[in-house]
Amino acid sequence: MRSKRKDEHVKLALKQGDYDNDFNKVRYIHNSFPNCNFSDVKLDAHYLNQDFETPVYINAMTGGSESTRIINGNLAKMAKRFNLAMSVGSQHVALDNPEYESSFSIVRDVNPDGFVIGNVSANATVEEAQRAIAMIDANALGIHINIAQEITMDEGDREFSHWLEHIRAIVDGVDVPVIVKEVGFGMSHDTVQQIIDCGVKHVDVSGRGGTNFVWIENERSQDKRYEYLADWGITPVESLLMTRDLHQNIEVLASGGVKTPLDVVKLLTLGAKGVGISGQFLKFSQLPEEEMMEECGKFLEDIRKCMILIGVTRVDQLPTVNYELQESLGKYHEAK
């Protein structure tokens, strides 16, 4: 059942439409004299206790079937070619049935020296978390929290009171960095504070605007009654703004509807240390290998071009640049 669901998720993710993510409400002040050259612009970033050549990473997507094994292999090829961190999709299908382990371990096979992030749910036990790490020799572990998806999934979970307890236990029971990650519905100030209280050091706010699991589960549902929840959630821009005073207490990563290099730059400006992308990399993975690499390379190069337009040469300078917010976001943060 889970394997079939994995294939359905990918198919529907490639079909879904666009949702508002608030990126258009963040506006830069154009800099006509950057006083630097394009060759001066570097994308070096530090997050998850590691130095990376770029602030972009391939976010959690899939695994658990033969077709998703091929996708994960292609994603791993991009990760290896461009030295990107990569997260696999939820590993529970393989934890339950070893037959599907290769659809995840292929990531390590293709990229033996890469930074790979495992993925379990907040239902996972410490033992399951440890097995997920061992399955792919993971450098870090993601714990996804997906209540909006679960309650709209016909076969989804209905018990959630133990999630924080499980997160706390996993943090104490594994020896790699743990990232708590939403799945496209964003995190509020209270949510991030609760995660901090569990001892978590890294979080991906993963806001509304990208892969929409309410829409996907509604499409899969027998009675399709959840259309009214299709725009549920907090955008990544809102999440970063409303949690800004907590950024000194936890490393914040961000994702959710990132479609352009400028979107990446905006999330970094608002305080994200790294930016996860799923949909664009999934689309790249469907292309012939040479074209896949070309499109990925263009995307990363254009992040540097956006930085030149703003007048910065380093990622860590982005939080200092001038920008404006549309009035609707003013309740979260005064425009600089």
Backbone hydrogen bonds, N-H to C=O, Kabsch-Sander energy under -0.5 kcal/mol:
donor,donor_aa,acceptor,acceptor_aa,energy
5,R,1,M,-2.1
6,K,2,R,-2.0
7,D,3,S,-1.5
8,E,4,K,-2.0
9,H,5,R,-2.6
10,V,6,K,-1.9
11,K,7,D,-2.3
12,L,8,E,-2.5
13,A,9,H,-2.6
14,L,10,V,-1.9
15,K,11,K,-0.6
15,K,12,L,-0.7
16,Q,12,L,-1.7
19,Y,209,G,-0.8
25,K,22,D,-1.7
26,V,23,F,-1.6
27,R,25,K,-0.6
27,R,324,E,-2.9
29,I,322,N,-1.2
30,H,28,Y,-0.7
31,N,309,L,-1.5
32,S,30,H,-0.6
40,D,37,N,-1.6
41,V,37,N,-0.5
41,V,38,F,-1.5
42,K,313,T,-3.0
45,A,52,F,-2.3
47,Y,50,Q,-1.9
50,Q,47,Y,-1.3
52,F,45,A,-3.4
53,E,83,N,-0.6
57,Y,275,V,-2.3
58,I,85,A,-2.7
59,N,57,Y,-0.7
59,N,277,I,-2.2
69,R,65,S,-1.6
70,I,66,E,-1.5
71,I,67,S,-1.7
72,N,68,T,-2.8
73,G,69,R,-2.0
74,N,70,I,-2.1
75,L,71,I,-2.7
76,A,72,N,-2.3
77,K,73,G,-1.6
78,M,74,N,-1.8
79,A,75,L,-2.4
80,K,76,A,-2.5
81,R,77,K,-2.6
82,F,78,M,-2.4
83,N,79,A,-0.6
83,N,80,K,-0.6
84,L,79,A,-2.0
86,M,115,F,-2.3
87,S,58,I,-2.8
88,V,117,I,-2.3
89,G,62,T,-2.3
91,Q,119,N,-2.6
94,A,91,Q,-0.9
95,L,91,Q,-2.1
96,D,92,H,-2.1
97,N,93,V,-1.2
100,Y,97,N,-2.2
101,E,98,P,-1.8
103,S,100,Y,-1.2
104,F,101,E,-1.9
105,S,101,E,-2.9
106,I,102,S,-1.4
107,V,104,F,-1.7
108,R,105,S,-0.5
109,D,105,S,-2.2
110,V,106,I,-2.7
111,N,107,V,-1.7
114,G,111,N,-1.7
116,V,114,G,-0.8
117,I,86,M,-2.9
118,G,116,V,-0.5
118,G,140,A,-2.8
120,V,142,G,-2.4
122,A,144,H,-1.1
124,A,121,S,-1.7
129,A,125,T,-2.3
130,Q,126,V,-2.4
131,R,127,E,-2.0
132,A,128,E,-2.3
133,I,129,A,-2.0
134,A,130,Q,-2.3
135,M,131,R,-2.3
136,I,132,A,-0.9
136,I,133,I,-0.6
137,D,133,I,-0.6
137,D,134,A,-0.5
138,A,133,I,-2.3
139,N,116,V,-3.0
140,A,116,V,-1.2
141,L,177,P,-2.8
142,G,118,G,-2.5
143,I,179,I,-3.2
144,H,120,V,-2.6
144,H,142,G,-0.6
145,I,181,K,-2.8
150,E,146,N,-2.6
151,I,147,I,-2.4
152,T,148,A,-0.7
152,T,149,Q,-0.6
153,M,149,Q,-0.9
153,M,150,E,-0.8
156,G,153,M,-2.1
163,W,160,F,-1.7
166,H,162,H,-2.4
167,I,163,W,-2.5
168,R,164,L,-2.4
169,A,165,E,-2.0
170,I,166,H,-2.5
171,V,167,I,-2.5
172,D,168,R,-1.7
173,G,169,A,-1.2
174,V,170,I,-1.1
179,I,141,L,-2.9
180,V,178,V,-0.5
180,V,202,H,-1.8
181,K,143,I,-2.8
181,K,179,I,-0.6
182,E,204,D,-1.9
183,V,145,I,-0.6
184,G,206,S,-1.2
185,F,206,S,-0.8
186,G,206,S,-2.7
192,V,188,S,-2.3
193,Q,189,H,-2.3
194,Q,190,D,-2.2
195,I,191,T,-1.9
196,I,192,V,-2.5
197,D,193,Q,-2.3
198,C,194,Q,-0.7
198,C,195,I,-0.8
199,G,196,I,-2.2
200,V,195,I,-1.6
201,K,178,V,-0.5
202,H,178,V,-0.8
203,V,251,E,-2.3
204,D,180,V,-2.5
205,V,203,V,-0.6
205,V,253,L,-2.1
207,G,255,S,-2.5
208,R,234,I,-2.6
210,G,207,G,-0.6
213,F,211,T,-0.8
216,I,212,N,-2.4
217,E,213,F,-2.4
218,N,214,V,-2.2
219,E,215,W,-2.2
220,R,216,I,-1.6
221,S,217,E,-1.4
229,L,226,Y,-2.1
230,A,227,E,-1.9
232,W,229,L,-2.1
234,I,185,F,-2.2
237,V,21,N,-0.8
239,S,235,T,-2.6
240,L,236,P,-2.3
241,L,237,V,-2.1
242,M,238,E,-3.0
243,T,239,S,-1.2
244,R,241,L,-1.1
246,L,243,T,-2.4
247,H,243,T,-0.5
247,H,244,R,-1.3
249,N,246,L,-2.2
250,I,246,L,-0.8
251,E,201,K,-2.7
252,V,250,I,-0.5
253,L,203,V,-3.6
253,L,251,E,-0.6
254,A,274,G,-2.0
256,G,276,G,-0.5
259,K,257,G,-0.8
264,V,260,T,-1.3
265,V,261,P,-1.9
266,K,262,L,-2.2
267,L,263,D,-2.0
268,L,264,V,-2.0
269,T,265,V,-2.1
270,L,266,K,-1.7
271,G,268,L,-1.2
272,A,267,L,-2.4
273,K,252,V,-2.9
274,G,252,V,-0.5
275,V,55,P,-3.0
276,G,254,A,-2.5
277,I,57,Y,-2.1
282,L,278,S,-2.6
283,K,279,G,-2.2
284,F,280,Q,-2.4
285,S,281,F,-2.3
286,Q,282,L,-0.6
286,Q,283,K,-1.1
287,L,284,F,-2.0
292,M,288,P,-2.9
293,M,289,E,-2.4
294,E,290,E,-1.9
295,E,291,E,-2.6
296,C,292,M,-2.0
297,G,293,M,-2.5
298,K,294,E,-2.1
299,F,295,E,-2.0
300,L,296,C,-2.1
301,E,297,G,-2.3
302,D,298,K,-2.3
303,I,299,F,-0.9
303,I,300,L,-0.5
304,R,300,L,-1.0
305,K,301,E,-1.3
306,C,302,D,-2.1
307,M,303,I,-1.9
308,I,304,R,-1.8
309,L,305,K,-1.7
310,I,306,C,-1.2
311,G,307,M,-1.6
312,V,307,M,-2.2
317,Q,314,R,-1.6
318,L,315,V,-1.5
320,T,317,Q,-2.0
321,V,318,L,-1.7
324,E,27,R,-3.2
326,Q,25,K,-2.0
329,L,326,Q,-2.3
330,G,327,E,-1.7
332,Y,329,L,-1.9
333,H,329,L,-1.1
